[in-house]
Amino acid sequence: MSLLVVGSVAFDSVETPFGKREKMLGGSASHFSISASFFTNVRVVAVVGGDFGAEERAVFENHRVDMTDLEVIPDGQTFRWFGRYEYDLNVAHTLDTHLNVFAGFQPKLSDGSKGARLVFLGNIQPDLQRDVRQQIPNAELVALDTMNLWIDTTRKSLQKAIEIVDLLIVNDAEARQLTEEPNLIKAARKILSWGPKTLIVKRGEYGAAMFTKDAYFAIPAYPLESVFDPTGAGDTFAGGLMGYLASQETLDEAALRRAMIFGSVMASFNVEEFGTERVQRLTQEEINQRFSEFKRFTNFEEIPFERAVKAAR
Ligand code: AMP
């Protein structure tokens, strides 16, 4: 088994300026695993209630997402998130959260899961993220995502979790809030000093940037005319990124750069429709096409200054 994700499986109710949906399949682990399934085998560690029905199960099955470690509490209710976006789709407003079965969640990893090569600690309470990290000491690469809620309420535990992972994936507002540092470059340097070898900062419609001790790499977002629902974009990005890495033998900087493009390609599809709808029916051809477009958008010839000046004369 190559890739493991621990996170939320949820029912989301979302309102954007363009429409509204009630009780659709969501959660960090759902968005992540469906996206990653296009690249690799992925197993989900999460908890759901008796209301998680055949329809939701079928979505995971159709993408060969391994549900061995998906705990079901038959007389409980699945975690619910209620959110709203204004015209600035980069900012999610949480209207309500019902923890339900999530309240007593203690991730239990089967022996198969403990052998995962790559692990994504999706957005959940940082104590649980640490607990899972400690159950997989031999993973080659462990990544972590979080949200403002945990920075506000459990900062110390979150920082301890960040100290023991290889890759932190957060958005720019979270990186600033975490470090209390308004300059993103300084914020990145601070986060790298805590332990992770790599930091990836998601910047919504402006793309994403990668920081290591010696390197910097940044890409734009895929230019889209219609963005419908940004929910899960971050997890879909991480799913494409980690899924691609899991399919590679060598996890060097070149692989990380390509992984960022695959992550952005997957996220660009996710936001075109509500929830996981668009990614569910994605084809390899569509992924390839956007990957190539990214290359065209960002590729340029390096020329010496003298040649530019000569051309102007
Ligand atoms: P993002 O990729 O950042 O847009 O994440 C969106 C997903 O996060 C939604 O599908 C929600 O179900 C999930 N979510 C929201 N709040 C929480 C929370 N407190 N704990 C775990 N998952 C959450």
Residues whose N, C-alpha, C, O or C-beta is under 5 A from the ligand:
A	BS01	AMP	S8 A10 D12 G26 G27 S28 W81 N123 I124 P230 T231 G232 A233 G234 D235
